[in-house]
Amino acid sequence: MKKLIKFSVVFFLAAGIFSSCNKDHVAPEISTFVINSDTTIRVGSSLSLEANITSELVYHYNWYINNELKSNEPVYVFTPEKTGEYAVKLLVKNKYGSDSIDAVVTVKPRLITIDFGDLSLGSNSFWNGSNGAGSFTSGIANFRNYYYSDYSYWEGFSYSNRNDAVTSGYANQYSVFNKENNGNTFALFYPPYAGVASVSFSNGQSVVVESIKVCNDSYPALSMTNGDAMAKKFGGSTGNDPDFYKLIIAGLDKNGQMTKTVEFYLADFRFSDNSQDYIVDTWTSVDISSLGAVNQLTFKFESSDNGTFGMNTPAYVCIDDIVYNEPED
């Protein structure tokens, strides 16, 4: 009886070993792959390529990019230097056979951000063109400024790092309506009465701008919140008035022709539920990639509060983080 039990144990152990060997003695099969049909990365970023293989007996890994062998390691880190579509192929094999899989990785241009960090300002300060410069530059972008010394008055673009979100009135025109700004430098736009003020890109180049951050200026924000001598309180006395304050961003190509426009509500009181009404008080990223390749960006406003001479709502907006695709040679 003891011998029979011992024999049975040996038999099952042998059967298990035989089954395990048979399981491993198969060609490798790629079960999952890190790349899908819409995998997109940017120039300069990295994508770690690997796959799950059913067989542990994989002796050879071959990674190809556009039919060129790049690596024989189980994991390949792909770091492209140029844009385009890259054909990726993985071939795995052992002595029992092989398997392969193909995919495409789309590589878009590197993203560059104009954040106005290259502009010098003292604490709680601003620049409004009083030095007669006529413009300022940050990164590859130029911002037109008009300053009238006789009136100490400016139009177009200025820049600031103020964030007084409490003080009402024209004297607080250089503050972003964001208490958390904490000294960050940003640009302000106020449309000129005569002439043109746009964001233009150096050397006449056209770029695809992916996004731009905007926030209300404190002067119009507090005017809309409380009303003032010129403009109404948004929502009216009941809160039910369907008021709005809208920014319209347009792109111009190298011939000065408009490409498209993108609209963004800096304040919106048109909701049937008044609790949804808002005045933008944080930096908000606006996707403007639909404008396409542009040489200039222009801005204009629309408001529900208008009078004989046009819009009553003060026409300001604060701008930061212009994110664009790096032009290629």
Secondary structure, DSSP 8 states (H G I E B T S, - for coil): -HHHHHHHHHHHHHHHHHHHHHHHSS---EEEES--TT-EEETT--EEE-EEES-S---EEEEEETTEEEE-SSSEEE--SS-EEEEEEEEEEETTEEEEEEEEEEEE--EEEE-STTS---TT-EE-STTS--EEEETTEEEEEEEETTTTEEEEEEEE-B---S--SGGGTTBBS-TT-TT--EEEEE--SSS---EEEGGG--EEEEEEEEE-BHHHHHHHHH--SSS--TTTTTS----EEEEEEEEE-TTS-EEEEEEEEEEE---SSGGG-EE--S-EEEE-GGG-EESEEEEEEEES-EETTEE-S---EEEEEEEEE----
